[in-house]
Structures are given as structure tokens and as C-alpha cells.
Amino acid sequence: MKKRVKFMITAFRDGFQSAYGARVFTRDFLPAVEAAVEAGLTHFEAGGGALTANTQMMRDNDTLDRFEDVIMQMGEVVARGGFGTSVTPVSQFYFQQAFNNVFFGPWKSIAEGYGKMVLGYFGRTPVEPDPEIVKLAQDQLKLEPTTEIPVDINDRDSSKGIEAAKKLLQDAALPVDDENIFIAATCKEKGIQFLKGEAKIGVRKSGAVSPENSPEKTVAAMQESKDPPEERFITVEAYAPGHFVRSLVEPGESVTEGDVLVVIELMNMEEDIVAPLSGVIYSILPPLPGQSIRPGDPLVVIKT
């Protein structure tokens, strides 16, 4: 059975990379796989987001060669997560957790959305999640399980709602009107980038894709630079492919181990890059918001 599933996955990947396959709606932008029925879904659950948006993000991050490994994790991720309905955003939660299991080790990095789901922050799943996974999510996300109604939780969240959206617009010197408030409230930083004309279009013309093998890294790397011996400089690097979102520190600012330095977007979910040790921010090296980063790219230099 695994061999048959592997064949179907290979066919999926080849179809995704095909330059001249059948096209629906537009021959220039839609890969052949978009028009296909994937029988393998009976063996590895993957909602639409997992087979479209996430494969495109893997392509953009040069990790599409690991698609087979990720998709084979989906069954376990769905089952141990309580069989939540596999539509957006839950299908995104599943795929990102499967992605994390492949790139960082099984259950070593609980994705925020997946973790909050098994902890009850989005309501009850049809089946109780695996208690072991609930405990891992609780420990890694520093959150307690809850049975509270999600709308009540959201109402207390000061980062959500009209006032928070207005502040985002004001900080970006953008007009505060109903349309912009809606965009900022629903899309946050991405919405602001869109309104400022800085958003990136992820649609590409069809063509052969040959992603390079991505290096496997499980932790934010620390590299000692060759600076004078009286001072020690530590470069904090990206540990996974993604996109830069924002920096939370400034040069000269003191930080302690575990403080969040920058935020990156990994498979459509935000991930914190934290300080591996205490010190003073010497320099910030990240690219512009929305720009791609790869494993090993320098983000922040800390002087200790």
C-alpha cells in the first residue's frame, strides 16, 4: 500500500512541476495537479490548503522535494489531533505540524495553530486529542487546556478587533476607513503590506521546478564570529526557510535568553526566533518584510 501511495505522491509532484500539463481556467498559472483527483487522500488526509497553498509555499521555500515525507505524516497528525474538520484553517494546522515533524523531529516543535486546537482554544474537536500531544502543546506553547467558548477568549484579546486594526493603520500612516480597518483586522501585517503596496504575489507562470535539497536544521544556529577575543559576538541564524515578518529588538537593546528577537513566517504560520543567550543587540540583519529567508541566513548579532 505504501508503494502505491508513494507512486501517487510522485505523480502529484511531477504534475505540480509539469510545464505543459492540462490547464483549467488558465494555462499559464494552474499546474496540472489542480485539475486532478488525488485517490491517495484516502490514505493520507490532506485538505485543499495542504495540496495547494502549502505546496506553493514549499516551492517558494525550496523544500518541495520533501513533500512526500511531509504528506506521509498527515495521517498521524490528523488522528492524534482529534480529527478536526480538514478545511482552512485546520488543514493548514495539520500540514504545518506534519512539516514541523519532518524538519525538526517528531513532535519536537508544536505549531501554534495545531497546539491551540488540541488545547481547546478553537472549540472541541470531534474526538479527544491524544493526551500526550496535549501535554506537549501545553509545555511548548506555555498555555493551559481550556473548554471556554472561543468567542469569549477572542473578545479579551487586545490584539484583535477594530481598535487594534486602527492602531496598525495609524502606525503605518494609512487612511483609517472601513475598508482598511477590515483588511488590517483580518490580515494584520500582511494586510498592512498590501495597503502599502509592498505585498508579494505568489502566483508564478507554469514551468519546471527543481528545488534544491534543503539542509536539515533543528535549532536556531549560533555561530561565533572572528572578532577580537575581548568581546564575543553570536550570530542568530534562521533555522528554517520562510519569510521575514518583523523585528522586535533594536541595536543596543539588552535581551535575556528566550526573548523574542524576530518573527518569521513558516508555512503561513508565524514563528518566533528567540535569543539563545543573554547579551546586547549588536546589529540586526534581517531583510525587508515579506522577503524570503533560508536556513543559515543571519538575522541578529548579539554581543556578550
N, C-alpha and C positions, 0 to 999 in steps of 0.2 A: 504493500500500500504506500509506504514512504517513497519507493522508487517512482510510483505513478504520480504522486503529489509533486515530487521533485521535477519530473518531466513537465508537469503543468506549470510549475513555477518558472522553469527555464523558458517555456514558451511565452509566459507572461512577460518575462524580462526582455526576451528577443522582440516581442511585439511592441513593448514600450520603446525600445531603441530603434525600431524599424523606421527607415526613411521613406518608404514608398507603400506602406500598408494601406488597407482600406480606410477611408475617412468618412466621418459623419459630421454634418454641419459645416465643417471647413477642412479642406485637405491640407492646409498649411500648418495648423496648430494642434489637431487632435490625433494622438497616437492610435494605432490600430487597436490596441487593447481596450480602448474606451468603448469600442463597438462590440466587444466580445462578451460571451457569457463564461464566467470562470467556475467550472464544475468543482474545482478544488476547494471552494469555500465550504463545502460540506465537511471538510476535514480540518481546515484552519480558518476559524471565523475571522472575517475582516470586513468591516463596514465600508461604505463608499469612500469615506475620508482616508481609510488606510490604503485604498487602491488607487487614489487619485492625488489628493493633496500631499499625502505623506511620501508617495513615491516621487513626486515632483521635488519635494524638499530634499529627499535623499539624493536625487540627481544634482540639485544645486549645490549640495554639500559634499559631492564626490564620494558618496557612500552607497550608491545604488548596487554595487557589487555584493553588498551584504544583505540585500533584500530577502534572499532565500532564508538566511539564518534568522532574520527578524520575523518573517511571516510564520516560520515553524514554531515560534514562541507564543503565537497568538492564542492557541487553544488553552494552554495552561493559564495565561494571563486572564482570559475571559472567565474560565471556570473558578479560579481562586479569587477573582474579584467580585463574584456574586452574580454573574450573568446579567449585568446591566444591559439595557437595550442598546444595541450596537449602531447607534446613529450619532451624528455630530451633537455634542462634543465627546460623547462617551467613546465612540470609535477612535477618536484622537487619543483619549486617555489610554486605551488598550494598546494602540500602536506605539505610543511613546514609551510605555512600560516595557513592551517587548523589545523596543530599540535599546533601552537602558540595560535590559538583561543581557543583551548580546554584547554591547560595547563596554559595559562597566562590571559585568559579572551578574549572575542570577540574584536578583533582589538586593543588590548592593546599593542601588540608587533608586528610591521610590519617586516616581514622577509626581509632581504636586497634584495635578488633577486626579490621577489614579488614586493617590493616597487619600485625598479628601473624600473621594467617592466611597472607598471602603470604610472610612471613618464615619460616614453618615452625613457629611456636610451638604450633599446634594439630594438627601432623602434616602429612602430604603431601597436596596437592590432586591430583585425578585428572590434571590437566595442569599442566605447569610454568607458574607465573605469568609475566607479561610482565617481562623483566629491568628495563625502565625503571621499572615500578611498584615492583618490589622495591627498586630503588635509592632511589626517592622515599620509600618507607616507612622504609628504613634511615636516611636522613638526617633525616627529620622526627620519627621516634619515638626516635632515638638508640639503636637496637637492631641487633645483628648477625644475619644469617640463621643459622638453626640446623637441624640434622637430628636433634637429640636427641629422645628419646621424651617427649611432653608430661607424662606422669605423673611423670617424674623432675624435670622443671622445677617442677611444682607442689609436689612434696614439699619443695623447698628454699625455697618462698615462705612467709615467716613470717606473711604477712597472711591465709593460708588455714589451715584446719584447726580442730580443737576448741579448742586453747588460744587462738587468735586470737578465736574466737567467744565464749569465756568472758570474755575481756577486754572485748569490746564490751558484753556483758551487765552486767558489773560496773561499767563506767564509766557505764552508763545506770541503775544501781541497779535492775536487773531480776533476777528469780529465775533462778538458773543450774540448769536442769534439762534433761533430754534433748530435750524438745520445743523449748524456747527456743534451745538450742545449735544444733539443726538449722536453725531459722528464721534465726538470726543468721549461721550459716556459709554458707547458700545465698543469702540476700538482703542481707546486710550492713546498710548504713544503712537501706535500705527495710524490712528485717526489724525493725530496732530501732524505727523509726517505727510499724510495725504493732503491735508489742508494747506500745508506749506509748500506743496509741490515737490516734496522730497521722497515720495513713495516710489518703490521699485515694482515694476511689472514682472511677474514671474513666468509669463507665457513666453515660450520660445517657438520659433519655427521648427518644424519637424526635421530631424536629422539624426545620424548615427551618434550614439552616446557611448563613449568608452571611458567610464570613470576609473581613476587611478585607485589602487588599493589604499585604503585609508589606514594609517597607523593606529594601533590599539593603545589607548592610554586610559587609565582608570582614575587617575587623580590629577589635580592641578599640579603641573610640574614646577619645581623650583630649580633655578639654575644660578649658580654663583658666578658673577662677572669678575673679570680680572682687574679689579680696582685696587687702589692702594691698600695694604694689609691693615691699616688702622681703621678702615671702615669696611663694612660688609654690605653688599648690595644683593638683594634677592629679586629675581625677575619672576613674576607670577604669569604663567602662560595659560592659554586656552587649552582645556583638556578634551574638547570635542568640537566638531565642525558645527557652525551655526552662523548667527548674525549678531552683531553688536547692537545693544539696545540703549544703554546709558551707563554713565559712571556716577558713583555715589560719593567719591572722595576727591580731594584737591591736593596738589603738591604742598608739602609742609604740614599736612594734617597727620596727627597721631592716630594709629589704629592698634587694636589688640587682636590676638589670634581669634579667628572666627568672624570678624567683622566683614560685612559685605562690601566688596570693592567695586565691582561692576556687575551688570546684568547682561546676559546673552540670551538669545532666543535659540532654543534647540528643539527642532521638530515642532514648531508652532507653540512651544511652551517656554516660559521664562525660567532661566536657571541662574542662581546666584554664584558668583565667583568670590570666594572668601579669602581673607588673609591667612596664610599658613603659619604666620608667627607675628609677634608684636614688633612695631617699629614706626618709622615716619615715612610717609609717601614722598619718594624722591622725584618720581615722574610718572605721568600717565601716558600710555602709548596706544590706546585703542583707536580704531578707525572711526569714521563718521557713523552716526546712527543708521542702521539698515545695511551696513556694509558687511560682506562675508568675512568670516574668520575661519581659520583652520587649526587643527591641533598643533600646539607648539608656538602659535603666534603670541608675541609678548603683549601683555595688557597693562601691567603696573609694575613699577620698580619700587621696592621697599628698602630703606636704609635702616640697618640695625646697629 
